[in-house]
Amino acid sequence: MAAQSRFILCKPHHWHVQEMGEGPLLLLLHGAGGATQSWRHLMPALAEKFRCIAVDLPGQGFTKLGGLRRCGLDEMSLDLQKLCIREGWKPDAIIGHSAGAAIALRMAEDLTPTPRVVGINAALGNFKGLAGLLFPLMAKALAAMPGVAHMFTASTARPGSVARLIEGTGSNLSLSEQRFYRALVSDRTHVDGTLSMMAQWSLDGLLGRLNTHPAPTVLIAASNDKAVPPNTSREAAERMPDARFVALEGLGHLAHEEAPAKVQTQIESFLTT
């Protein structure tokens, strides 16, 4: 969707955004390690009824990171809000995939009027037990080690490696569609940005406020998601004052890329009722 791309300098970052359509404004946020390409099917479909703006998160895709300590949940949310204010965007709804759903919920806490939130396989759970202690420390260590991104790109950019990564999420994408992810994991800057996000990520504050969250929300979860268990969305929806849970059968973590029409139906049903 390069024809829809433009770049915006809004400190501290140099943002890459894509825009299409007219109508109520939808802000689209990809998950960790993704980019605007994640919306290549769903965004044009939604743009028949809505104005859609997709943003690459700081350090990922084509957005140039402007501050090394601006990759956490609160920081990215604040920087995206600054971008919205600068551009005069007032989202009617924010659609987030995976970690992007957490950012959407965090933004919705601060924006006025409160936008609706759509989470697709929302990453709203912390690791439990020993993993909850070790994984964040490992992410911080990896992000701080020089050369890690280079080693990762060298080991995962091959077609077979990317295919295994995608299969590990429970999704099934064709070889032609996998090329977008090969491009991402081949980009050392993108991998560095993703590692920084993982190292600085903390959901504790947001999760602690879910029971008073102000946004009308739908959490869409795929039954075959091997990256984020569907119960994560179900349990989050049960805690929130105005949230519903929707299950999609037979799809994985990249459900909006596998079956965009099914996801579109759920989003439009939620936004028009």
Salt bridges, closest charged atoms under 4 A:
GLU19 OE1 - ARG6 NH2 3.58
GLU19 OE2 - ARG51 NE 2.60
ASP56 OD2 - HIS16 ND1 2.76
ASP56 OD1 - HIS30 NE2 4.00
ASP74 OD1 - ARG106 NE 2.83
ASP79 OD2 - HIS13 NE2 2.89
ASP79 OD1 - ARG70 NH2 2.95
GLU87 OE1 - ARG6 NH2 3.44
GLU87 OE2 - ARG86 NH1 2.48
GLU109 OE1 - ARG106 NH1 3.16
GLU109 OE2 - ARG209 NE 2.77
ASP110 OD2 - ARG106 NH1 3.08
GLU177 OE1 - ARG40 NH2 3.39
GLU177 OE2 - HIS41 NE2 2.76
ASP225 OD2 - HIS253 ND1 2.80
GLU257 OE1 - ARG40 NH2 2.78
GLU268 OE1 - LYS49 NZ 3.20
